[in-house]
Amino acid sequence: VKIIDVGGESTRSFSSPVKVGDEIKRVLPVLKALRKEFKKVFLSIDTYKYSVAEAAVAEGADIINDITALRSSPQTASLIRRYKLGCILMHMKGKPQTMQIKPRYKDVTAEIIDFFKERLKFCDQRGINKSQILIDPGVGFGKRLEDNIKIINELYKFKILGLPIFLGLS
């Protein structure tokens, strides 16, 4: 499967949010050009904002990649259900502005699995089929080096959720 993921806001540590209008101006021309050029490739919009997701879907986005796992804009679930979109739910502790300030876990993998169980329940209650969902454990998003290494070494444990795993490593 080929996916091109387009985002208009940096989510690196300590980054500042981008205004909705600015984010839309950044991503729509790119999505439009990609859809015209790559008709059979899945286009993913990397956003946690409903208005950006809605505009991107109108331009042909097939997947919503949300670093907040639909916590920032729960109404995005209605777009996913209505248009039968793919959805990438990512785990992040905190927000980009705060996520790297002393993140701590007792068992990072187990805590992320529990987080996804709760998010899957949220999606199910809103009519999103499990077949539409991918999970991203959020390597680097509110995790220390040792947490990231453990997540990668224990990716097999996420199989318990029965979902494809999407990893963004940078």
N, C-alpha and C positions, 0 to 999 in steps of 0.2 A: 504494500500500500504506500502510495506517495502522498505526503501531506506538506503543504507550504503553510507555515504559521506566520501570520502578519500581526505585528503589534505597533502601536503608536505611543506607548508610554514605557519608559524604562522602569523596571522593578528591581534594579540592583539595590544593594544595601544603602540605606539613607537617602534614596532618591525621593524627589518630590512628585506629587501627583500632577497630571496634566489635565487642563480643563477639557470637558466633554467635546466642545466645538473644535478645539485644536486637535484632539485625538481623531475625531472624524475626518477633519481635513487632511490629516496625515495618512490615514489608512484607506479611505475610499478610492483615491486614484490608483493606488497599488493593487487593491483587490480587483478593480475594474480591468486593469491591464493584464493581471494574471489570469483572470477568468477568460478573457479574450484569447490569450495565448495558450493556456493549458486547460483545455476543456475537460479532460479526464482526471485531473489531479484534484484531490480534496483540498479546499482552502479553509484554513482555520483562522479565526479572529481571536487574538490574544487580548482579552479585555475582561474586566470585572464590572463594567458599566453597561446597564441595560440599553441606554440610548445608542451607544457605540455598537453594541451587538445587533440591535435592531437595524441600524443603517447598514451594517456589514452583511447581514442576511439579505437585505434588499439588493445588494450588489453581488450576491452569489456565494457568500460564505456557507460552508457545509458543516462546520464544527465551531463550537464556542469553547475556547480554552481559557478557563477562569482560575486565576491564582488563588481566589478566595473560595473556590468550590461552591459558588452560588450563595455565599453568605453576605456579600456586599450588596448584591441586587437580586434578591430571591425571585423577583418577577421575571428574570431571564429564563427561569424554568418554563414559563408559559411559551416563550419563543421556541425552546427546544422541543417541547411537546407538540406544538401546533405545526411546526415545519419538519418534524421528525429529524432533527439535527443530531449530529454527534456532539458529545460533551466531554471535555477533559476536566476532571475535578483534581485540583492540586492541593496538597497540604502545605500550609505556611503557618508558622507560629508568629502572631503579631501582624504588623504591616511592614512594607519595605522600609519605612522610616525608622522602625523600632526592632525589626526581627532579629538583628544580630547583637542586640544588647543582652548579653548573658542568657542565651537560650539554654534550658536544662530539661533533661528527660530522665526518667528512671529506666525506661526501656523504649528507645525511640521507635523501633519497628512496631512493637505492640501498641504504642500510643497512636501511631499513624493508622494502623489497621482499625483500631477502635473509632478514630475520627472518620475513616471512610465508611464504616458500618453505619454511623449516624447520618452521614451525607447521603448514602444510598437509600436509607429510610426516607429522608427528606425528598429525594427524587421520586421514589416509588409513590409517595403520597401525592405527588403532583403529576402523576401519569407519565413519567419518563421511564421508558423500558430499559432494563439493565443492558440490553444489547446496544444501546446508544452511548454507553458510558465507557470511558477509559480513565484510569487513575494515574496520577503523577505524585510520587511521594515527596516531591519538592526538594530535591537535593540542593543544598545551599540556601534554602529559604527558611531562616530561623533555626539553623542547625550548625553545630560545631564540626570541625574536621572529623573528629572521631564519630560523630553521629552520621555524617555523610558516608564514611567508609562502612559503617555498620549497615546502613540502608542498602548500599550496593552489594555487600556480602550476603545480605539476607533478602534479596529480591524474591527468592523462591517462596518466602513466607507469605508474600502478597497473593500467591495463587489461591489461598483460602477464600479470597473474595470472588474468584471466578471471572476476573475482568482483565482485559489487556492493560499492560503497563506502558506508560508514556514517560520517557525520561528526557529532561532538558539538562544537559551538562555543559557548563561553560567554564 
